[in-house]
Amino acid sequence: MARFCATWLVMSAFARFQPEQRHAELGPDFYDEVAAADFPKHILRYRNDRWAARVGLDTLTEAQWIDHFGRFTPLPGSLPAPLALRYHGHQFRAYNPQLGDGRGFLFGQCRDVEDGRLLDFGTKGSGQTPWSRTADGRLTLKGGVREILATEMLEALGVDTSKSFSLVETGEELWRGDEPSPTRSAVLVRLSHSHIRIGSFQRLLYLEQHDNIVRLMDHAIRYYLPEAWRENTSERAVAFLDAVGRRVAATGARWMLAGFVHGVLNTDNINITGESFDYGPWRFTPVLDPAFTAAYFDETGLYAYGRQPDTLLWNMTRLAECLLPFAPQADLQKSLEGFALVFRDCFNDAMLDRLGLQTVSPEADQELTATVWRFLADSRVPFERFMFDWRGGDLSTQRAMESPIANYYAREDFKAARALIEARDPISPTIVQDPYFERDGPCTMLIDEVEAIWKPIATADDWSAFDTKLRDIGGLRAVYSKSA
């Protein structure tokens, strides 16, 4: 009877879970089976119950959660063993054939119970793999905390991003050159819509495995980009490039309107669904500064805020090179030439979404976007404060003119932008009738705030500032979700 009850409890916890193991269909040319590290401790620091509900795992007990996302016992019906994925990539535009999942793996796959999308459970800090080289395969606790803050903020601002799903502290001491050491260790699990990267295709081109390029492309189309299917391989390759480009452009445009700098836009950090993922030295810019960089080691500003659109196109060109064996160069080039137009349209849409304003026409939307962007760049007004002050257009005029930075809005160089904003209808007459707009200012995620959140964790194991920030982000997310 006791055994029956235990089995029933386990089965009931997974009643809504829809497991998959689609990546295994590709075969061993694409991955290596690996095992997770045996960690001395497992302290649950974060579980994303909101997304756990989306995949049917919200009823797991804490012990069950740690078993699967700390010790990595396979999820029922999903991958029987973790897979370290193989890929190459350009890192700061230098090709590196020694890459691959070096401190993470694909742990499992499942379906989103709401929309049926195929989703991956990917790890960070889960131990060494054949691709670790000389690294220890671990993640610092601070790195895990930073990734949670980045993904929660970006998701709230409407960016298509991976979701930080779980963070378990693992009880090891790590030594890092960019953190006071020894520092605490953790393992992160992220929920993503694919871990197939541009670098996954680059590896196959490098190895001259042309059949596997088609195999990977068809797998990606079947499970992620079905609109790109064409019977003819040449047409399919071009349609695939188009589909990836649209998603990458949309994410890049949303980054720009979030004031976000990814920091390491290497080709192995761009996936075929366009979803933003793999957060290292990210930052949010305080003002619209094209030269603002996130990584201290980005000495030339290659991945600076203002260079992100061009960098994404450069990365898309590397994907096009992988498809040259199957499609005419002229057709692939035409697809790449369309990237800028797609990006512009996505940028206009993102601006209207941030301001909560209705679209009028492509020409009028472009005029509003360009005028506002020029003011932001020239005035260097606090970026997120501006979006907070003017969301809803004319509905926010009185509140904006009472803002601590209202002097910016009284300037001559704001008149044109203000006229265009106030003339545009809001997406809803109740758009600013939310407790979020009763705050003194917007929810932000600047580097000083991140460090202030981390300090009490590091010194006193005090997570209260972290929890408070997540609640604040929840308020921001609620505002934007109403207009989605």
C-alpha positions as CSV (number, residue, x, y, z in Angstrom):
1,M,0.0,0.0,0.0
2,A,2.8,2.4,0.9
3,R,4.5,1.6,-2.4
4,F,1.3,2.3,-4.3
5,C,0.8,5.6,-2.6
6,A,4.4,6.7,-3.3
7,T,4.0,5.7,-7.0
8,W,0.7,7.6,-7.2
9,L,2.2,10.7,-5.7
10,V,5.0,10.6,-8.2
11,M,2.7,10.0,-11.2
12,S,0.2,12.7,-10.1
13,A,3.1,15.3,-9.9
14,F,3.7,14.6,-13.6
15,A,0.0,14.3,-14.7
16,R,0.1,17.4,-16.9
17,F,3.8,17.1,-18.0
18,Q,4.2,16.4,-21.7
19,P,7.7,14.9,-22.1
20,E,9.6,14.8,-25.4
21,Q,13.0,13.6,-26.6
22,R,13.1,15.0,-30.1
23,H,16.7,16.1,-30.1
24,A,17.8,12.5,-29.7
25,E,16.3,11.8,-33.1
26,L,19.3,13.6,-34.6
27,G,21.7,11.0,-33.4
28,P,25.2,11.0,-32.0
29,D,26.8,13.1,-34.7
30,F,25.2,16.1,-32.9
31,Y,25.8,15.4,-29.2
32,D,27.5,13.4,-26.5
33,E,25.8,11.6,-23.7
34,V,27.1,12.9,-20.4
35,A,26.4,12.8,-16.7
36,A,25.9,15.6,-14.2
37,A,28.5,16.4,-11.5
38,D,27.9,14.9,-8.0
39,F,27.4,18.1,-5.9
40,P,28.1,18.0,-2.2
41,K,25.0,20.1,-1.4
42,H,21.6,21.0,-3.0
43,I,20.0,24.1,-1.7
44,L,17.1,25.3,-3.7
45,R,17.4,29.1,-4.2
46,Y,14.9,29.7,-7.0
47,R,12.1,27.9,-8.7
48,N,10.0,29.5,-11.5
49,D,6.6,28.3,-10.5
50,R,5.0,30.5,-13.2
51,W,6.7,28.6,-15.9
52,A,6.6,25.3,-14.0
53,A,2.9,25.6,-14.4
54,R,3.3,26.1,-18.2
55,V,5.0,22.8,-18.5
56,G,3.0,20.9,-15.9
57,L,5.6,20.7,-13.1
58,D,4.3,23.1,-10.6
59,T,3.1,20.4,-8.3
60,L,6.5,18.9,-7.7
61,T,7.6,18.9,-4.1
62,E,10.9,20.6,-3.2
63,A,12.5,17.2,-2.9
64,Q,11.3,16.1,-6.3
65,W,12.4,19.4,-7.8
66,I,15.9,19.1,-6.4
67,D,16.0,15.5,-7.5
68,H,15.4,16.5,-11.1
69,F,17.0,19.9,-11.3
70,G,19.8,19.5,-8.8
71,R,20.8,15.8,-9.1
72,F,19.4,15.5,-12.7
73,T,17.4,12.3,-12.3
74,P,15.8,12.0,-15.8
75,L,12.3,13.5,-16.2
76,P,9.7,10.7,-16.8
77,G,9.4,10.1,-20.6
78,S,12.0,12.6,-21.5
79,L,15.7,12.2,-22.4
80,P,17.1,9.2,-20.6
81,A,20.5,10.8,-20.3
82,P,21.8,14.4,-20.6
83,L,23.2,15.5,-24.0
84,A,26.1,17.8,-24.4
85,L,25.5,19.5,-27.7
86,R,28.2,20.0,-30.3
87,Y,28.8,23.3,-32.0
88,H,31.5,25.7,-33.1
89,G,31.3,29.5,-33.5
90,H,32.8,32.9,-34.0
91,Q,33.9,34.5,-30.7
92,F,34.5,38.2,-31.2
93,R,34.7,37.3,-34.9
94,A,37.5,34.7,-34.5
95,Y,36.4,31.2,-35.4
96,N,36.7,28.6,-32.7
97,P,36.3,24.9,-33.5
98,Q,36.8,23.9,-29.9
99,L,33.4,24.9,-28.6
100,G,30.4,22.8,-27.4
101,D,28.5,22.4,-24.2
102,G,31.4,22.7,-21.8
103,R,29.5,23.4,-18.5
104,G,25.9,22.5,-19.5
105,F,23.8,20.0,-21.3
106,L,20.3,19.4,-22.7
107,F,18.7,17.7,-19.8
108,G,15.2,17.1,-21.2
109,Q,12.5,18.3,-23.5
110,C,8.7,18.8,-23.1
111,R,5.7,20.7,-24.5
112,D,4.3,24.0,-23.3
113,V,0.9,22.8,-22.1
114,E,-0.7,26.1,-23.3
115,D,0.6,26.5,-26.8
116,G,2.2,23.1,-27.6
117,R,5.7,24.5,-28.3
118,L,8.6,22.2,-27.9
119,L,10.8,23.4,-25.0
120,D,14.3,22.5,-23.8
121,F,15.6,22.2,-20.3
122,G,19.2,23.3,-20.6
123,T,21.7,23.6,-17.8
124,K,24.5,25.9,-16.8
125,G,27.1,24.7,-14.3
126,S,26.2,21.1,-14.3
127,G,29.7,19.7,-14.6
128,Q,32.4,18.9,-17.1
129,T,31.8,17.4,-20.5
130,P,34.0,16.4,-23.4
131,W,33.9,20.1,-24.5
132,S,35.0,21.6,-21.2
133,R,38.6,21.9,-22.2
134,T,40.5,23.1,-19.1
135,A,37.4,24.6,-17.4
136,D,35.7,23.1,-14.3
137,G,32.2,23.1,-15.8
138,R,30.7,25.0,-12.9
139,L,28.7,28.2,-12.5
140,T,29.0,30.7,-9.7
141,L,26.0,31.5,-7.6
142,K,26.3,35.1,-8.6
143,G,26.3,34.2,-12.2
144,G,23.0,32.3,-11.6
145,V,21.5,35.2,-9.8
146,R,22.4,37.6,-12.6
147,E,20.9,35.3,-15.2
148,I,17.6,35.2,-13.3
149,L,17.5,39.0,-13.0
150,A,18.3,39.4,-16.7
151,T,15.7,36.9,-18.0
152,E,12.9,38.1,-15.6
153,M,13.5,41.7,-16.6
154,L,13.7,41.0,-20.3
155,E,10.6,38.8,-20.3
156,A,8.7,41.6,-18.5
157,L,9.7,44.0,-21.2
158,G,8.5,41.8,-24.0
159,V,11.7,40.2,-25.2
160,D,11.6,36.7,-26.4
161,T,14.1,35.2,-23.9
162,S,15.0,31.9,-22.2
163,K,13.4,31.5,-18.8
164,S,15.5,30.9,-15.7
165,F,13.7,27.8,-14.4
166,S,15.7,26.7,-11.4
167,L,18.7,27.7,-9.3
168,V,20.3,25.2,-6.9
169,E,23.3,26.2,-4.8
170,T,25.7,23.3,-4.8
171,G,28.2,23.8,-1.9
172,E,31.5,24.1,-3.8
173,E,34.0,26.9,-3.7
174,L,35.0,28.3,-7.1
175,W,37.9,30.5,-8.2
176,R,37.2,33.1,-10.8
177,G,39.2,36.0,-12.1
178,D,36.2,38.3,-12.4
179,E,34.7,37.7,-8.9
180,P,36.1,37.9,-5.4
181,S,37.2,34.3,-4.8
182,P,36.5,31.7,-3.5
183,T,32.9,32.2,-4.4
184,R,29.8,30.0,-4.1
185,S,28.7,27.6,-6.8
186,A,25.3,26.8,-8.3
187,V,23.6,25.0,-11.1
188,L,21.0,26.8,-13.2
189,V,18.3,25.3,-15.4
190,R,16.9,27.4,-18.2
191,L,13.8,26.7,-20.2
192,S,14.3,27.5,-23.9
193,H,12.6,27.2,-27.2
194,S,15.6,25.3,-28.8
195,H,19.3,25.2,-28.2
196,I,20.2,24.8,-31.9
197,R,22.6,27.6,-32.6
198,I,24.1,29.2,-35.7
199,G,27.3,27.6,-34.4
200,S,25.6,24.2,-34.7
201,F,25.5,24.7,-38.4
202,Q,29.0,26.2,-38.6
203,R,30.5,23.1,-37.1
204,L,28.9,20.9,-39.7
205,L,30.1,23.2,-42.5
206,Y,33.6,23.1,-41.0
207,L,33.6,19.3,-41.0
208,E,32.1,19.3,-44.5
209,Q,29.1,17.2,-43.3
210,H,26.7,18.6,-45.8
211,D,24.1,15.9,-45.3
212,N,24.0,16.7,-41.6
213,I,23.4,20.4,-42.4
214,V,20.3,19.4,-44.3
215,R,19.3,17.0,-41.5
216,L,19.7,19.7,-38.8
217,M,17.8,22.3,-41.0
218,D,14.9,19.9,-41.6
219,H,14.8,19.0,-37.9
220,A,14.7,22.7,-37.0
221,I,11.9,23.4,-39.6
222,R,9.9,20.4,-38.4
223,Y,9.9,21.3,-34.7
224,Y,10.4,25.1,-34.7
225,L,9.9,26.8,-38.0
226,P,7.2,24.8,-39.9
227,E,6.4,27.8,-42.1
228,A,9.8,27.4,-43.8
229,W,9.1,24.0,-45.2
230,R,9.4,23.7,-49.0
231,E,9.7,20.5,-51.0
232,N,12.7,21.8,-52.9
233,T,15.9,21.8,-50.8
234,S,17.2,25.1,-52.3
235,E,13.9,26.9,-51.7
236,R,13.7,25.4,-48.2
237,A,17.2,26.7,-47.3
238,V,16.3,30.2,-48.3
239,A,12.9,30.0,-46.5
240,F,14.8,28.7,-43.4
241,L,17.2,31.7,-43.5
242,D,14.3,34.1,-43.9
243,A,12.4,32.5,-40.9
244,V,15.5,32.6,-38.6
245,G,16.2,36.2,-39.7
246,R,12.7,37.4,-38.8
247,R,13.1,36.0,-35.3
248,V,16.6,37.3,-34.7
249,A,15.5,40.7,-35.9
250,A,12.5,40.8,-33.6
251,T,14.6,39.9,-30.6
252,G,17.3,42.4,-31.5
253,A,14.8,45.2,-31.9
254,R,13.3,44.4,-28.5
255,W,16.8,44.4,-26.9
256,M,17.2,48.0,-28.3
257,L,13.9,49.2,-26.9
258,A,14.7,47.5,-23.6
259,G,18.0,49.4,-23.5
260,F,19.7,46.0,-23.2
261,V,23.2,45.0,-24.1
262,H,23.8,41.2,-24.4
263,G,27.6,41.6,-24.2
264,V,28.7,38.4,-26.1
265,L,26.9,38.1,-29.4
266,N,29.0,35.3,-30.7
267,T,27.5,33.0,-33.3
268,D,27.2,30.2,-30.7
269,N,24.9,32.5,-28.7
270,I,22.3,33.0,-31.4
271,N,19.8,30.2,-31.9
272,I,17.5,29.4,-34.7
273,T,14.4,30.5,-32.9
274,G,15.9,33.9,-32.3
275,E,15.3,33.5,-28.6
276,S,17.7,35.5,-26.4
277,F,19.7,33.3,-24.1
278,D,23.1,32.6,-22.4
279,Y,23.6,35.7,-20.2
280,G,27.1,36.6,-19.1
281,P,28.3,40.2,-18.8
282,W,24.9,41.8,-19.8
283,R,23.8,45.2,-18.8
284,F,21.0,47.7,-19.3
285,T,22.1,51.2,-20.5
286,P,21.1,54.1,-18.3
287,V,20.7,56.4,-21.3
288,L,20.6,55.9,-25.1
289,D,24.4,55.5,-25.6
290,P,25.4,53.6,-28.8
291,A,28.9,53.1,-27.4
292,F,27.7,51.5,-24.1
293,T,29.3,48.1,-23.6
294,A,28.6,45.3,-21.2
295,A,31.8,43.2,-21.1
296,Y,34.9,44.6,-19.6
297,F,36.9,42.5,-22.1
298,D,35.1,44.0,-25.1
299,E,37.9,46.6,-25.5
300,T,36.9,47.7,-29.0
301,G,33.2,47.9,-28.3
302,L,32.4,45.2,-30.9
303,Y,29.3,44.2,-29.1
304,A,28.3,47.7,-27.9
305,Y,24.6,48.6,-27.6
306,G,24.5,50.5,-30.8
307,R,26.3,47.9,-32.8
308,Q,24.0,45.0,-31.9
309,P,21.8,45.2,-35.1
310,D,24.8,45.1,-37.4
311,T,26.3,42.3,-35.3
312,L,23.1,40.2,-35.7
313,L,23.2,40.7,-39.4
314,W,26.9,39.6,-39.4
315,N,25.9,36.5,-37.5
316,M,23.0,35.8,-39.9
317,T,25.6,36.0,-42.8
318,R,27.5,33.2,-41.1
319,L,24.4,31.1,-41.2
320,A,23.9,31.9,-44.8
321,E,27.4,30.6,-45.6
322,C,26.4,27.3,-44.1
323,L,23.5,27.1,-46.6
324,L,25.6,28.0,-49.7
325,P,26.0,24.3,-50.7
326,F,22.2,24.1,-51.2
327,A,21.0,27.4,-52.4
328,P,22.1,30.1,-54.9
329,Q,24.2,32.8,-53.4
330,A,22.0,35.5,-55.0
331,D,18.9,34.1,-53.2
332,L,20.6,33.9,-49.8
333,Q,22.0,37.4,-50.3
334,K,18.6,38.7,-51.1
335,S,17.3,37.2,-47.8
336,L,20.2,38.9,-45.9
337,E,19.4,42.3,-47.7
338,G,15.9,42.0,-46.3
339,F,17.1,41.8,-42.7
340,A,17.4,45.5,-42.3
341,L,13.8,46.1,-43.4
342,V,12.5,43.4,-41.1
343,F,14.5,44.9,-38.3
344,R,13.1,48.4,-39.0
345,D,9.6,47.1,-38.8
346,C,10.2,45.2,-35.6
347,F,11.9,48.2,-34.2
348,N,8.8,50.4,-34.9
349,D,6.6,47.7,-33.4
350,A,8.8,47.6,-30.3
351,M,8.7,51.3,-29.8
352,L,4.9,51.4,-30.1
353,D,4.7,48.6,-27.6
354,R,7.0,50.4,-25.1
355,L,4.9,53.6,-25.4
356,G,1.6,51.7,-25.5
357,L,0.5,53.5,-28.6
358,Q,-1.5,52.3,-31.6
359,T,-0.1,51.8,-35.1
360,V,-1.2,54.1,-37.8
361,S,0.8,53.3,-41.0
362,P,4.3,52.2,-41.7
363,E,5.3,55.7,-42.7
364,A,3.8,57.4,-39.6
365,D,5.1,54.8,-37.3
366,Q,8.6,55.2,-38.7
367,E,8.4,59.0,-38.2
368,L,7.3,58.7,-34.6
369,T,10.0,56.1,-33.9
370,A,12.8,58.1,-35.6
371,T,11.8,61.3,-33.9
372,V,11.6,59.8,-30.4
373,W,14.9,57.9,-30.9
374,R,16.7,61.0,-32.0
375,F,15.5,62.9,-28.9
376,L,16.6,60.0,-26.6
377,A,20.0,60.0,-28.3
378,D,20.6,63.7,-28.3
379,S,19.2,64.5,-24.8
380,R,20.5,61.4,-23.0
381,V,17.4,61.4,-20.9
382,P,17.2,58.4,-18.5
383,F,16.0,55.6,-20.8
384,E,13.6,53.6,-18.7
385,R,12.3,56.7,-17.0
386,F,11.2,58.1,-20.4
387,M,9.3,55.0,-21.2
388,F,7.6,55.1,-17.8
389,D,6.7,58.7,-18.1
390,W,5.2,58.6,-21.6
391,R,3.5,55.2,-21.7
392,G,0.0,55.8,-22.9
393,G,0.8,59.0,-24.8
394,D,-1.5,61.9,-24.0
395,L,-3.0,59.9,-21.0
396,S,0.4,60.3,-19.3
397,T,1.1,64.0,-20.2
398,Q,0.2,65.3,-16.7
399,R,2.2,62.6,-14.9
400,A,5.1,63.1,-17.3
401,M,5.2,66.9,-16.6
402,E,5.3,66.2,-12.9
403,S,8.2,63.7,-13.3
404,P,11.6,64.5,-11.6
405,I,13.0,64.9,-15.1
406,A,10.2,67.1,-16.5
407,N,12.8,69.7,-17.5
408,Y,13.7,67.4,-20.4
409,Y,10.1,67.5,-21.6
410,A,10.0,71.3,-21.6
411,R,12.9,71.6,-23.9
412,E,12.6,72.8,-27.5
413,D,14.1,69.6,-28.9
414,F,11.3,67.5,-27.4
415,K,8.4,69.4,-29.1
416,A,8.3,67.3,-32.2
417,A,8.5,64.0,-30.4
418,R,5.9,65.2,-27.8
419,A,3.5,66.2,-30.6
420,L,3.7,62.9,-32.3
421,I,3.3,60.9,-29.0
422,E,0.3,62.9,-27.8
423,A,-1.4,62.7,-31.2
424,R,-1.3,58.9,-31.2
425,D,-4.2,56.9,-29.6
426,P,-3.2,54.6,-26.8
427,I,-3.7,50.9,-27.2
428,S,-6.2,51.0,-24.3
429,P,-8.0,53.8,-22.5
430,T,-7.1,52.2,-19.2
431,I,-3.4,51.5,-20.1
432,V,-2.0,53.7,-17.2
433,Q,-4.7,52.6,-14.7
434,D,-2.3,50.2,-12.9
435,P,-0.6,50.3,-9.5
436,Y,2.7,50.3,-11.3
437,F,2.2,53.9,-12.4
438,E,1.7,54.9,-8.8
439,R,5.4,54.2,-8.1
440,D,7.9,57.0,-7.8
441,G,9.7,55.7,-10.9
442,P,10.1,52.7,-13.2
443,C,11.5,49.3,-12.3
444,T,15.0,49.2,-13.6
445,M,18.0,46.8,-13.6
446,L,21.1,48.9,-13.8
447,I,24.5,47.4,-12.8
448,D,24.6,49.2,-9.4
449,E,21.2,47.7,-8.5
450,V,22.4,44.2,-9.5
451,E,25.5,44.6,-7.3
452,A,23.3,45.9,-4.4
453,I,21.1,42.8,-4.7
454,W,24.1,40.5,-4.7
455,K,26.0,42.1,-1.8
456,P,23.6,40.9,1.1
457,I,23.5,37.4,-0.5
458,A,27.3,37.2,-0.5
459,T,27.8,38.7,2.9
460,A,24.8,37.5,5.0
461,D,22.9,35.0,2.8
462,D,20.1,37.6,2.8
463,W,17.9,37.1,-0.3
464,S,15.3,39.8,0.6
465,A,16.5,42.4,-1.9
466,F,16.5,39.7,-4.6
467,D,12.9,38.7,-3.7
468,T,11.8,42.3,-3.6
469,K,13.2,43.0,-7.1
470,L,11.4,39.9,-8.5
471,R,8.2,41.2,-7.1
472,D,8.9,44.6,-8.7
473,I,9.6,43.0,-12.0
474,G,6.3,41.1,-11.6
475,G,4.5,44.5,-11.5
476,L,6.3,45.6,-14.7
477,R,5.4,42.3,-16.4
478,A,1.7,42.7,-15.5
479,V,1.7,46.2,-17.2
480,Y,3.1,44.9,-20.5
481,S,1.2,41.6,-20.5
482,K,-2.0,43.6,-20.5
483,S,-1.1,45.1,-23.9
484,A,0.4,42.0,-25.4
